[in-house]
């Protein structure tokens, strides 16, 4: 019993023993261990906490009582071992592993820093990472030794009065150092990811400058203080008519509050009072984050700020408005263009996105007043030095600025900005204005952690002001309506015969794969359950290991790798079908499998695939019967009831329903269209522009999206929109009064954005789920939203403190970047490597024949490669960066995707590779490696030179020479 848990406890014991202190969970030990063993563990803890923790883990591996593992998790959580609890519950120790650098650093400077600490003062500021018991122990050590100090002083006073002061000072210092050592020991075993940051903040608050400076100057090798997560969502663009109030008779001044526009109807428009409040800091020239609800008109505020900036600097103003994605760029560019063309035709507005890379960014900036662009365009221009510096700009507006974290293009831009600011005293950098609906980024469990995350965002954007609506909240509430939130927990059908058959097929495939090779040895992921995301992760892990699997017999190696790839791909599709069946109809899951097997029959279709197809064909009649005659999904019954009720009460209801995947969006549309009481809704489906969808075949173009939205705006057409995350990521959704979240839960930022789609007065937002944890997570998000609001108020009330902490974070981040940039990169070798197909290990080309074009595109000059590949028509041929993609390139052996066939300038038929399709093999050592990024490959590649082009290179591919 609990064999998997016991094995994982052994496997991860090195992590667990670094943090666990057995005496803290004594109640657990007394229930499940003998009294003598408990005493032995506690006795060992007096000498070594780590050894005692290992003893405890060893004893737990012998436990057989039902429920002991859950009791262990419960006691960890109750004892405030939150980080350790989460790591063991998910068997994912990545977040704890990130603490190692801080622990090693503190251990290194412990002898020096303990002399400068005042633990009795510090612990008041560190409750977020110290347990109450630890705080009490630190105070007790300090108090006890201070009492001893007084006793020694009295003794010496009666004998040698001259020694009294010296002894008092010595013993007092000894007590403080002992307590400091206790504090450091507690921090070294803390499982809270924020302990290092809280230590620095506490040192600053207690004016312990020497200790703080020791951390700042010595920690250049440390990793970042805080883990930040990059969330990809975007806010919609709003129309001026909707967001600006009418005032036909008012004469408007030239101040920000007098910002005017000329809509199609007669009459001037001016900013609402709350919108004026949102512009206040920006028009004073301050860097600021403007945080206001979805639908309040932040884009209109951006227009007002831009207009005022142009008037303030009529000759020098150069404004860039940045969007995260092309969809949002197109909407915002249209708004800027329309507004300024009607306001002042002399203001030159232009735009640029990824499909327009033939234009010069610098030329556009120099010859226009405002440039709207996607962020990556500016990043590329800075990296290539086409734009020499951000100093040529005077104002940058970041749409959805909460994305300024991690490796996001926004943060790339701001890193360059901060490096210039912190290394030069003569810079003239642009003003920074960020726009967002929520700053609730990252993971946090309390108000202090929420504040720290917001401070990091402020540091990244170099802002010391957070602008929110405070004086005109009533007006804001009259325009922006927050939907009521309700939760519908639905029973999940777990015993459907369809599920049993699919799981039985999956079990048979696993057995077949096991006969080919021991697949259990290819992944450490345990406890994988059919129909789960964890099973998908196991498949990815197995495939990654298989790609670099090597054997003495190369033919055998190729055979095994190809077979395992086919087995795992089929397991992936069956796993997808189970997930679809869980949320939609069995019929939709079967349609998904039918589409997949049609693709299999039309592709390579080797012996393994024939065997797997026969396995499916054998069961399909039974699956079809179940899909036709089976019971309705309880979730769909609940959804049907909700929709019928809502439209019965109000036939003008407008609904947006969010779903997790494109496959599910398509399935839900089919279900509604085929349900008599609901088909009048004529739902539209809104998905993103992704490369491909596993179910529908492709993403949507902007024109497709525009057509769907236009249909939704018309009440006599579509009354419902079924959308994936693209709809909470910035596409302009018309006003609606019902938002449905169908098994759709994210983070705080996503919750705020999704809920904001319900803009009509009296609108409502429902979460429909059969997962209790998912419902609980959304309720926690609602609580965290309040936490973020309170954190903003707290930071706004302490402007000096906010500014100081931002300065400190920027210095820390700069030191970390400097250390990374000073570390020598691993040199690229000049040796030869072979690129092999990652599916069947067939030879593709030599690394010596690869050339790099424009620093980003990788072509092959060896024409014999066409003897080893085949081609297929490309569904979306287009031009980019001087290339014109024409066809897909596939492995001739197994039909695996190898990349593109493209033309470049005057050269026809060039193989354009994508590295994730290949395994890289060293020609000397025969070692194989798999890379997802070209920058990680171990070999050097030459830049493309037109002088290398010969008649041989330009020869048509059908006349390519035979392989030697």
VENDA-V247867 format. One line per field, one symbol per residue. burial: 1 if it has 16 or more other ideal C-beta (glycine too) atoms within 10 Angstrom, else 0. A space follows every 10 residues. Layout:
BEGIN
burial = ???
END
This chain:
BEGIN
burial = 0100110110 0110111111 1101100110 0110000100 1101100011 0111111011 0010000110 1110110011 1011111100 1010010010 0110110000 0011011111 0110110111 1001101100 1100110010 0110010000 0001001100 1100111111 1111011111 1111111111 1111010100 1101100010 0111111100 1011111111 0011000000 0000011111 1010000111 1101111111 1110001111 1111111111 1111111111 0000001111 1111101111 1110110111 0000001011 1110001000 1001100111 1111111111 1100001001 0011111111 1111100111 1111011100 1100000011 1111111111 1111101111 1111111111 1111111110 0100110011 1010100101 0010010110 0110110010 0110011010 0110000101 1000110110 1110111110 0000001111 1111111111 1111111111 1111111111 1110011001 0001010110 0100010001 0010011001 0010110111 0110011000 0011111111 1111111111 1100100100 1111111100 0010110011 0000100110 1100000111 1111111111 1111011111 1111111111 1111111110 0011111111 0001101100 1001101110 1101100000 0100110111 0111110000 0000000000 0011111111 1101111111 1010001111 1110110110 1000000000 0010110111 1111111111 1111001011 1110101111 1100000101 0001001110 0001000000 0000001001 0000
END
